[in-house]
Amino acid sequence: MKLSVIAPTYNEADNIVPLIQELETVLHGLDYEIVITDDNSPDQTWAIAQKIASINPHIRVLRRMSNRGLGSSVIDGFSVATGDVIACMDADLQHDPAILPAMLKSLVDGSDLVVGSRYVAGGSMGEWRWLRRIESRIATWMARWGVGIALCDPMSGYFMMRRDDFLRIRDNLNGRGFKILLEIAAALKPTHTCEVPYTFRIRVAGESKLSSKVVWAYLVQLFRLSRLGRLFPAEFIKFAIVGASGVIVNLGVMAAILHSTSYRDWRASALSSLAATVSNYVVNNSWTFRDRAHTGMTLVSRYIYYLLASLLGLAVTTGTFAVISWVIPRALRLTTGSELHTAVLLFLQLVAISAGTFSNYWLNRAITWPSNKVGQDVESPLAVRLPVDASSLPADWISSRNSEPGAPGSLPKA
């Protein structure tokens, strides 16, 4: 059974060599590959990894030129992996490679998902400061309660699974998530999980990626994966807010037309509604669906799609109201024209508007702003191995690679 270890990187130039050295020591005797998926690091992490790959057949490098981010990097790495089993670990040396054989054994013994855990017996957060420990515990509690994942350490970035299981759920994963394990566990719904303890190590080189932007991304991800978020996606909430703002635009344009023109009929209403659709389209394009925003001439063509989807949404609203306003008042035996009858009709119109907004959102999401597939914009679906001068590698690395004649990836003798 071949193991693929995926290590997503960004500015980890000082850690990449010791990471590979540790992995080779731990995985000696196993069939394995190490896939470095780098987000085009300014510190040339990808270049160092490519140089190592040129002399080490166990190493593969994926240099990602766009669609950057931790989640999409892991998904791309898993997609190009060739192993039967795939593992994800950080490249900053904080995840201890020594537990990989134990994780692999647990998977072979029947687990669906194996997680390197700091919060089971034998595990530890190491030398973290007390404030960092509290933050981690709170984030962990939020993940377990909000998403309903039965793991002691759902925040772990160190885990292992079968590649077949990953391929089965890949299209359901959101690469924009900060903690990809949450995405995978929520989509996979594993029957048998195992958590292998390890001690979280301190970062030796490089800088932590934790920031206020990352914290916000995590909160957004939690909401999206929660029960409420699955019912009302964050994109839908944005879409609804934009729709509400369109009402203000509609009324404002109507007031301007009534004040400055002689239009008092359907033309005033049509122009006001058209202005609102243009406003809604522009704001949705730049905010709601900004990750796949239209530019150039596609703005015009996709606006037509938006109008068509909006018309269908209007039809859903009207049709829904027609049905429920005929059935429910009769079922309640309300007197036509009474205050209660009027109140019920207003409530039913709100229900109909919600149905129309839902359908409008999903139609536009599918037609006007279709989702981008993760992994479309990587530089190559295969490892990138460039002809390099091996003398540019660290001297201790060259020495270690040549210390054992015939070792995998050792430099050829002159």
Protein Blocks (a to p, Z undefined) as FASTA:
>chain_A
ZZddddddehilkmmmmmmmmmmmmmgoiacddddddehiaklmmmmmmmmmmmmmkbcc
dddfbhpajklmmmmmmmmpcbfbdcdddfklpacfklmmmmmmmmmnopabdcddfkbg
hiaehjacfklmmmmmmmmmmmmmmnopacfblmbcbdcddfklmmmmmmmpcfkbmblm
lmmmmmnopabdcdddddddddfbdcdfbdfklmmmmmmmmmmmmmklmmmgfklmmmmm
mmmmmmmmmmmmmmmmmmmmmbfbfklmmmmmmmmmmmmmmmmmmmmmmmlccehjllmm
mmmmmmmmmmmmmmmmmmmmmmmmmmmmmmnopaehiaklmmmmmmmmmmmmmmmmmmmm
mmmmmmmmccddehklgfbfcdcdddddfklpcfklmmmmmmpghiahiacdZZ
